[in-house]
C-alpha cells in the first residue's frame, strides 16, 4: 500500500511575474535527443530500486527540469526549441525504456503546454512559456472517479461574486504529476457546461494533493487524488479548452503519441533486460545440447519474434509522429484525421507489444528471473497498468471505419 501524503499550503506565484530559474535551454532536436539519451542512462541505474521501495523520483525530476527537456516544445518565438513531434516521441521512448513511471510523469506536462499553444492569449503564452523555460513543471488534474465515463467531468469553475475571477471545486483522481508540479492544470466545466482548463499553482489555497496511488504498476508516478475546495483562480489563468475540439485539432493525437512512446519504451526495456539475463544468467536447457542458453535455437527463434514486434512498434511510432508533424504544418480536417489514425495504429500495436514482451521476459529467461529481489516483473506491471489508460479496441474500431468507409475519427482527447 502506498504512503499517503496530504499537502495544503498558501498562495501561488504572482500573476504578473515569471521568475526564470536555472534550467538549461535546449537548442534543437539533436541536442534534445542527446540529453534524453544521457538522462535515460542515468535514470536506468536506480529504476528497479525506486519501484521496489516506491521511492518517488524527486531528484530525477529535478534533473529533468534542469536539463531543459521540459521546454523543448515551447515555440521558437518564445525562446524554445519547438522540436518535432518525432523528436518528442523518441524522448519519451528513451526515458520509458529506463523507467516507465518517470517517463509518464511529464506526459501531461507536454499536453498542457500544447493547450496553451493552441488556446492561450498572447499574454498567457508569454507568461506560461516563460515558466516552462524556467524549468517549472505542469501536473494534471483531469480524470474523475465514480462518474458515468471519462468525459463526464463534474468539477465546477464558477465565477466569483466580483466577476473578475473564478472559484474551482471538485475532486480529481489519477492525477499524474500533480504531487511534483509547480502548476496543476485542472479540467473543469463552467456554468454553460463548456470545458475549460484552469492553471492552478501547486500551493494554491484550498488545493490538496493526496499521494494515495496504489497501482500495481507505474508505482512511482504518484497518480493520486487532487481535492479542490473553493480554490480561487484569476481569470487570466483560465483557457477555453472546449474550443480545441470545434476545429481540426491534434490535441488527442499528440497526447496519445506520448502514451504510445511510453509503451514502446517499456517493450524495448523489457527486451534489453531479457537479452542481458539470457546472456549472463540463464542456464541452457539440458535437451538443447549447448553450453549456453544464448545458443539454444528455440530461444534464438523467440528472441527474433520479439525483436520483430519491438521493431514494428518503433516503426509505427515513427510513422505516427511524422504524420502528426505533417499535419501540424498544414492542419486540415483530413490531415488531422490521418494523424489520429496513424497514432491510433501505433498505440494499439505498442500496447500489445509492451504486454507481450514484458511477459515473454520470464518465458525466455527461466525460473530465476521470477525472483522478487530482481524486480523484473516491474516491466509487466508497468505495461499492464499503463495500457489500461484507454482501450485499444476502440482505436481498432476507428481505424476500421476510416479505412473501409472513410469515416473520420471523432474529435476528442483520446484519439
Buried (B, 14 or more C-beta within 10 A) or exposed (E): EBEEEEEBEEEBBEEEEBEEEEBBEBEEBEBBBEBBBEBBEEBBEBBBEBBBEBBBBEEBBEBBBBBBBBBBBBBEEBBBBBBBBBBBBBBBBBBBBBBBBBBBBBBBBBBBBBBBBBBBEEEBBEBBBBBBBBBBBBBBBBBBEEEEEBEEBEBBBBEBEEEEBBBBBBBBBBBBBBBBBBBBBBBBBBEEEEBBBBBBBBBBBBBBBBBBBEBEBBBBBBBBBBBBBEBBBBEBBBBBBBBBBEEBBBBBBBBBBBBBBBBBBBBBBBBBBBBEBBEEEBEBEEEBEBEBBBEBEEBEEBBEEBEEBBEBBBEBBBBBBBBBBBBBEEBEEEBBBBBBBBBBBBBBBBBBBBBBBBBBBBEBBBEEBEEEEBBBBBBBBBBBBBBEBBEBEBBEBBBEBBEEEEEBBEBBBBB
